[in-house]
Amino acid sequence: MSVITFIIPVRHQDNARDWSILKRNLTQTVASIANQTSPDWRGVIVANRGADLPVLPDKFSVAWVDFPPNDIHERGDATEEDFLDSFRADKGRRVLAGMLTARDCRFFMIVDDDDFVSARITEYAARHQNENGWTIDKGYIWDDGGSILLCRDQFNHYCGTSLIIRSDLYGLPSKAEDVSLQWVKDMLGSHVRIESVLTERGTPLNALPFRGAVYRVAHKGSHSKAPSLIHMYFLNRNVLRQPVRVLKNLTKLRPLSAGYRKEFFGLSAGKTE
């Protein structure tokens, strides 16, 4: 029984703007996870059969699925609600497929296929196994290929790689067919909805007491199309109207030092470009 299983749902090949970029980012994400300071973890990648995946480190396995592409992966003319609903359904059922192959772990953490996690997460979870889990409410934002990080509070409202939840609190079914699509969307497809569900049940999550993840932005394969941190926090028109806010954002910048590379990008990551 592992302390924590990291679940990485990978979109259908037909929904990827550039599979080579997705594969490169996924390679870096699994290297980040594999750098845990405690060995009591495993990783599960959920991908459609036929997907060209990178060579995976030890402790990773693949849950192969046959789900069709998400017809509203790109918003197009769809309403925002239909767009988000379709995303939650597609992501949620992929997450469920992965969890059902690893249900004997103590905690689950869902990780987007282009983000990075702290090397300390498994070790911390192992020392606090009776807790309900944690929200990563403090993390970092990183421009793809950049040399700086930006400290981001309320990280869990911004990035999907932000929840560590005790496995029994999900109430996983014996098989996928035993739960409704609404359950899948609320519990597994949305990192926002499940926090309130658990709080209402009397099993709220605590805040992880250190910055636990890095959200990669400004890359061509991003589904959220998040702009660069320079644009978001310094060159945005609304920010420029508030000089004090610009100065405050400057204090949040950190150079991507060897220490950060070691903790979040993996010992062998070297250059992250």
Secondary structure, 3 states (H helix, E strand, C coil): CCCEEEEEECCCHHHCCCHHHHHHHHHHHHHHHCCCCCCCEEEEEEEECCCCCCCCCCCEEEEEECCCCCCCCCCCCCCHHHHHHHHHHHHHHHHHHHHCCCCCCCEEEECCCCCEECCCHHHHHHHCCCCCEEECCEEEEEECCCCEEEEEECHHHCCCCCEEEEHHHHCCCCCHHHCCHHHHHHHCCCCCHHHHHHHHCCCCCEECCCCCEEEEECCCCCCCCCCCHHHHHHHCHHHHCCHHHHHHHHCCEEECCHHHHHHHHCCCCCCCC
